[in-house]
Amino acid sequence: MRLVRLLCLLLAVSAATVLWPAAASADVLLPPRGKVFHGGTGGYTGGQIDAFGRRSGRAPAVYQFFFTPPWRTAVERDLNWEENLLAVAASRGARPMLHLSTARGGSGGSVVTPGQIARGAGDRYLLALNAMLARFGQPAYLRVMAEMNNFNNPYSAFGGSGRARSRGHSPRSFRAAWRRIALIVRGGEVAGIDRRLGRMGLPGIATPATELPRPRVALMWVPFCAGLPHRRGNGPGAYWPGGRYVDWVGTDFFANSPNFPCLGRFYRDRRWRSKPFVFGEWALWGREDPRFVRRLYRWVASHRRARMVVYNQGALLKPLLALRPRSARELRRQLRSRRYSAR
């Protein structure tokens, strides 16, 4: 009887060994144990990263760049610019974070819908991005279509009136697009990726390659903690693509709407409460608010899964989001903690 139990245990361990890699195929790229990454956004040059480090009191461990990629093509000029951003961040000792939008010119209408991405319209770009990140060879973060439940973004399922946009913008289309992006960017055997896409009713990848490189990349899923507009079907959970396709979960949090109860409910949601937590963007909103800075960092200190906090000055350094003097002093005081010393 003991022999039977032993054989059953060995079979269970063997099955777990076979199944585990499929569910945890990505490197989460956490900071060192007990540390929280301090990050910034704003500008596209090494000098602007240095300036943020001086203003915040600590050189950033992560630096974020916003852009809308070509999606339907792999234009060399665009790809060279994106590859340069990876090098710019690395030259300052920061891990790059790329935010991929679909907004024309960064703030206009949609250049491609989530439904089109799900069906392969963005594959040429995604394959080029996979190769680019592999060449880079260092850790990088990918924040794809963040605030997807915010009507101001063209990839959201709803407009400002609460009316649903097209089927290609639906939460279901968003989930399918996210899964396709994750599978291609993470890389691996093409036949295996195609099988998983096929099970979702999606076409395979049009590539002669049999294997895609496996870059050191982690995907960050970052909605608002409540939908804007706040209506049924536009909550964050509607856009959740599933844990095996997401490495970090987080939200964006601004001083004009410091809804800490909403933040707490979102953080505790059972669907993603095993994931490390990121503030993909946090910022002031047109005025001094050192109290908000203090409250936010107290929250981070008391929530052990909070492992990255990224200040957003605006891609082109918006005055509305500027880190003002008294608030900057409070941030510098918070960042003196050894908790934020990871680079």
N, C-alpha and C positions, 0 to 999 in steps of 0.2 A: 504493500500500500504506500509506504514511504517512497519507493522507487517511482510509482505512478505519479505521486504529487511532485516529485523532483522533475520528471519529464514534462509535466504540464507547466511548471514554472519556467523551465528552459525554453519551451515553445513560446510562452508568453513574452519572455525577454527577447527572443529572436524576432517575433512579430513586431514588437515595439521598435526594435532596431531598424527593421525594414521600413516601417511607416513614419518614423520620426522625421527623417530628412525632408520628406515631402511637405510636412506641416511647418517646418522651421528652416526653410531653404536659404533665408537671408541672414546677413550679419547685421545685428541691430545697431552696432557702433555706439555703444554706451560710453559715457565718461568713466574714468576710474571710480572704483567703489567709494561711496560716500561723497562724491563730487557732483557738481551741477555745472554744465557748460553755460558760460556767459556768451551771448551772441549779439550781433548787430546787423542792421540793414541800412543802406543809404549810400548811393554812389557806386561807381564801378571801377575805382582805381585804388592802388595800394595806398596812396596818400590819404584818401577818404577813410580807409580802414584805420590807418594810424590816427587820424583826427578823432574818430569815434573812440578809440582806445584812450586817448588823452581826456576826452570829455567825460567818459564814463568811469575813468579811474582804473580800468584794467583792460589790457589787450584782449580782444575777443577770441574765444576758442572756435567760434563758428561765425561765418559771415554769409549773409543771404543776398542773392541777386534775383530780381524780378525780370521776366521777359516773356514774350509770346514767341515760341519757336515757329519755324516754317510749317510744321506738322505734315502737310501733304508732299513735301519735297525734302531733299537733303542738300540745300544750297551751301556750297563750300564757304562762302563769305560768312554766313550766319553761324555755321559750325565752328569756324576759326575763332569768331568772336566769343562764342560760348566756351571753347576750349581755353581761350585766354583768361576767362574769368576764373576757371579752376586754378590756373597758374598764379593769378593775382592773389587769390586767397591763400594758397599754399606758400607764396613768397612772404607772407606776413605771419606764418605759423597758425593760420586758421583753416578749419575744415570748411569747404564750400557747401552752401545749401542753395539749390536751384529751385525757384518757384516757377512752374510752368502754367501759363494761362492760355486761354483761347481767344482773348480779347484783342481785336484788331488794334494795332498801335498801343497796346497795353491798357486801353480804357474804352475801346469802341465795341462794335458788334462782333459777333462770333465769326472767326475764320474757319471753324470746323465745329460740329456739334459732338457731344459725347457719343451719340448713336453712330456717327460716322467713324469716330475713333474705334469704337467697339467692333465695327465691321472691317477695320483694316486701313482706313484712310490715312492714319498717321504712322503706318508701319515703316516707311522709308526713313522717316526722322527717328523713330524709336530705335531702329537697328543702328543708325549712326550714333545715337546717344549711348547705346549699350557699348559700342566699340570705343567711343570717346572716353567714357568712364573707365573702361578697362585699361586703355592706354595711360590714363592718369595714374592709376594704380594705388591711389591713396583713398582714405575714407571720404565719402561725399553723401549728402542728404538730398532727397528729392521730395519737394512739397508740391503735389500735383493738384491743380484746380482747387485751391483752398477756399474756405467760406462758400462751399458749394450750395449752402442753404441761404445765401444772401442774394436777393434779387438783383443787386447792382452788378453781379457777375453774369456774363452771358451764358455760362454753362449751368446756371441754376435752373431748376425745373419750373420756377414760378416767377411771374413778373411782380412789380410793386403793388399792383391791385389785388394780388392773390390769385389771379387767373393762371391756369397751367399753360406753359409754353408747349411747343410741339413734342411729339412722341420721342424725337431724337434728343430732347432735353430731359426726359423723364428720369426720376431716380433710378429706375431699372436700367436705363441706358447708361447713366453715370456709373453704376456699379459694374456693368459689363466693361465699360471703357477702362475703369481703374484696374480691373483684373487683367485685361489684355496688356496694359502698360506695365504692370508689375511683372508679368510673365516674361515679356520681351526684355525689359531693362535688366532684370536679374540674370537672365541668360540661362544656359543649359542646353540639353539635347533638344533639337528642333522638333523631332518626332514626338517627344514627350510633351512639349509645349502645345503642339498641334492637337494631340489627343485631349488635353485639358480644355483647349478652346472648343474643340468639337463637342465635348460633353456639355458645354454651355450654349451650344447652337451657334457658335461663331466660326468664321472661316479661319483656316490656317494662315501661317505667315508665308508671304511670297518671297522666298530667299533660296538660293542654291546651297547655302551653308547647311551642314548637318549638326553643327554645334555652335552656340553663341557663347562668347566669353562671359565669365562670371565676375563682374566688377564688385568692388567694396562699396555698396550703395545701400542705404536704408530709406524706405518710403514712409512719408509722414502724412497721415490723414487728419486734416485740421478744419472742421466745420465751426460755425458759431455754436455756442451751447444751446441756443434756441433759434428757431427759424425766423428769418426776416423776409417776407411777412410771417407772422406767427400764426400758422394755419396747419390744419391736419395734412399730413403728407410731406411737410417741409421741415420736420424735426431732423436732428442729425442722424438718428437711427435709420431713416429712410434711405440714406446714402451710404450706409455701412456695407463695404464689399466683402467683409468676412476677415477673421483674424489671420488666416494664412497668407493674405495679400497685403497686410499692413504691418509695419515694424514699430512705428510710434503713433500715438494718438495725442491730440492736443486741441487747443482752441486759440483764437485771437481775442485779446482783452484790452479794452481802451478806457481811459480815465473818464470819458463822457458817459459811459454806461457800466459802472463797476458792479455788475450783478453777481456778487459772491455766492448767494444761494443757488443760482443757476449753474455757476461754475462747479460747485460742490456736487450737485446732482449729476452733472455730466461726468465728472471725474469718477464717481462711484458706479457708473452704469456697468452692470455685470457683463455686457457684451465685450467690453474692452478694458476691464479693470486689471487685466494681467499685463497690459502694455506700458512701457515707459511713457511719461507725459511731457509734452513740449508746449510752451507758449511760442507759437510760430511767429506771432507779432504781439507786442504790447507797446503802448505809447501814451504820452500825454495827449491832450486835445485842446490846443490853442491857449493854454494858460498854465501857470504854476500849479503843481499839485503834489508836494512832497508827501502828504498823507497817503495818497494813492500808492506811491512808490513803496512806502513803508508797509502798508497793508498787503500789497502783492507779495513782497519778499517774505513777510511773516507767513503768508499762505504757503509759499514754496517751501519754507523751512519746516512746516508742519505736515507736509504731504510727501512721503518718501519716494513716490513714483515720479515726482516732478524733477526732471534731470536736465532740462535745457530751457533757457529763458532768453528770447531774442527781441531786442528793442528795434522798433521800426521807425526810422526817421523819414520814411518815404523813399521810394526808389531814386527820385531826383531831389531829395532833401527838402520836403515840404515844410514851410514855416509852421503849419498847423500841428505837425508831429515833432517839432523841434524839442530837444531835451533842454529845458530852461534852467537857469543857474541854480535856484534853490533846490529844485528837484534833482538836478545833476549832483549836487552835494550830497543829497540823501542817498542817491544811487551809489556814489563812491563809498559812502559809509557802509552800505549793505555789502558791497563787493569786497570789502576788506576781509571778510570772513574767508578762512581757508577752504571753505566749501566750494568757492568759485575759483580756486587756484589752478584748475586743470587746463592744460593747453594741448 
